[in-house]
Amino acid sequence: MKRIVVLNPKGGSGKTTLAINLASYYASRQQKPVLMDLDPQGSSVRWVKKRQPAQPPIHVIAGFEHDARMTRSFQMRIPTDATHVIVDTPAALEPLRLPDITRGADKIIVPVLPSDIDIHACSRCIRDLLLVAKVRREEDRIGVIANRIRRNTLTYQSLIRFLQTLGIPIVTTIRDSQNYVRAAELGIGVHEMKSYVARDDVEQWGPLIEWLARGPGDAPDPAPVTPVVANA
């Protein structure tokens, strides 16, 4: 079982979008993903509830809820046949919580948007992961995703320059696409959309899926990825 944590204390960075689409990808590949929603907004839980019975199942855990009728360990239990656990974390996560959140994580995904505020927040997040959570760069457990990208803009160029200074791999770039909005409304992921509709989006997930499948020392860090130009 592989544990994947999607994390950035900055709200609106796209954590839930990444988490639900990862769960969708693994489910569509006959895997047994578990989506653990720690965000009080409960967006991942609502998305799973929209899925139809004919769709590949995704087990969801509402980790933000506290039920006095059961123990916390029982509430958070993971099915024994789970292949992947994808953790959707809340915004405004305190640095002191990072060791608990990231403990046992095989991979930690940090999405970042192309804006000065988001770049600054990403810098703090990476610093806290390294210094507070004690995640080591050479373990290849932290990967940054440049999210909602529109190429050939000044903010895009600034973001890429910043990410290249971190010493953390830029795993992939995700374009600014309405397919993610449509998919979320339907309880599906872009990998479950018709191929001719979401082909460009699905292609951008290839480097991320490959990185997630790697173990420590399997391969060198990936080079920065050039994103597909977003639709107008």
N, C-alpha and C positions, 0 to 999 in steps of 0.2 A: 504493500500500500504506500502510495506517495502522497505526502502532505504539501500542499501549495498554499501559501499565504499571500493574499493581495492586499497591499498595505501602502497607505499614504495618509498621514493625519490631516492633510488639506482636503476639505470637502470639495466635491464636484470634479475630482480628477479622473473619474471613470472606473473606480474600483468594482462597482457592481456590474457594469457592462462587461468587464473582463471576466469576472467570476462566473456570471451566468453563461457566457459564451464558451468558457472552458468546460463547464459542466455539460453543456449541450454537445460540444465536440466529443467528449469522452463517451457520453451516452449514445451518440449516433454511431460510435465505433464499437458497440456491444460491450463497453466497459461498465463498471458499477460505481459511478461517481456519487459522492456525498457533498452537498452544498451546505456549509455551515455559516449561517448568517448571524454575525455578532453585532450588526448595525441596528440600533433601535428603530430606524425607519422601516426595517423589515422588507426592503424592496426585493431581495432575492427570494424570500418566502412567498411574496405575492406573485412573483414571476412563475415559480414552480406550480402554484395553484392554478395558473392559467393553462397549464399544459393539458392536452387531451389524453384520454386513456390509451389511445393507439400509439402515442409517441413513446420513444424509449424512456424508461423510468429514471427519475433522479430523486434520490433520497435527500430530504432537506431537514436540517436541524435549526430550530429557532433559538439560537444561543443567547439572544438578547432577552428572552423571557425567563422568568423565575417562577416556577410552579411549586408552591409550598406543599403540594401533595406528593412530591417525589424528590428524591435526592438529586443534587446537581450532577453527580456522575452518571446516574441513570438517564437523566434528561439529555446529557451530552453524548450518550453511548453511540458508537459507530458500528454499523453492521459488519459482521465478521467477513462478509464477502466483498467489502468495499475495495475498489482498486485505487481510487483517488479521493482525497479530501481537499476540497477547495474552500478556503476560509475567506469570507468577505468581511473585512474589518470596518469599524466605525470611524467617522471623522473625529478630529480633536482627541486622538489617542495620546495619552500621556506617555512620555518617554519611559517612565518607570514600569509601564505595562508591557513594553516591548519584549523583555526576556521571556515572559509567560506566553505571549502571543506567538513568538517565533520559535519557541522550544520544540524541537522535533521536526521543524520544517525542512523539507528537502530543497524547496525553492521559495524565494521571496520575490514577488513581482511588485515593482514600484512604478505606477503610471504617473506621468507628468504631462501637463498641458503647456503649450508654448506661450507663456506669459511671464512677466517679471515676478509677479507674486508667486506663481506656481514653481518657477525655477528656484526661488529662495526657499520655499517650503520643502522642495525636493532635496535641496542641499542639507537642510536641517535633519530631514528624515534619514538620509544616508549616513550622516554623521552619528545620529543616535543609534542606528543599527550597528555601526562599527564600534562605537565607544560604550554604549549602554547595553545593548543586546549581545555584544562581543561576537558578532558575525565576522569572520575573517574573509578578506577579499579573495584569497587563493582557494577558498572552498567552492567558489563558483556557485554560491547559493543566492546571491542578490543579482537581479537583472532589472534594468530600467526599460520601460516602454514609453516612447514618445507618442502621445495620444492626441487624437483629433487634429491631425496635422494637415495644414495646407502648405504645399511646397512653394518655394520661391517667394516667401514673405520674410520680412526682417525678423519677426518673432521666431519663425522656424529656424532661421540661420543662427540666431542667438541661442536657442535651445540646444541645437546640435553642438555648437562650440562648447557650451557649458557641460553637456553630458560627456563629452570627450575628455574633460579635465578630471572626472571623478575617479577614474581607474575602475569603473564598474561597467560591465558590458551593456551596450544599447542593443537589446535583444531584437527588437523590431520597431517599426513605426506603424501606427494605425491611422488611417485617413479619417477625415471628418465626413461621415457617411450617414445618410438617413436610413440605411438598411438596419443599423443597430436600433434605431428608434422603432421602426416597424416590427422588427423581430421581438423586441421586449414587449410590445403591446400584445403580441400573439402568443407569448409564452414559448418562443422558440429561439434558436441562435442562428447566426448567419450560416453556419454549416448545415443547417436544416432547411434553408431557403433553396429555391430553384437555382441551379448552378448558373444559368445565364443572367440571373438577377444579381447574385452576390459573388461572382467569380473574382473580381478585383479585391474584395474584402477578404475572402477566404485565402487568397494567395499570400496576403500579408501575415497570416497566422502561421505559415510554414516554419519560419525561423524560431518562433516562440515554442511551437510544439516540439521541435527538435531539441531546443535548449532544455525544456522541461524533462525530456526523456533521458538526458545525459546524467551520468553520475560524476562524482568528483574525479578529476583527472582524465575523463574520457576524451576530451578534445580541448584545444585552446579556445579562449574566449572568441565569440564571433565578432567580425568586423562590423562597424556601423552600417546600417542598412539604408539604402536610398528608397524613400517611400514612393508609392504610386501617386500620381497627381490626382488630387481630389476633384470630384465633379463640382461644377459651379453651382 
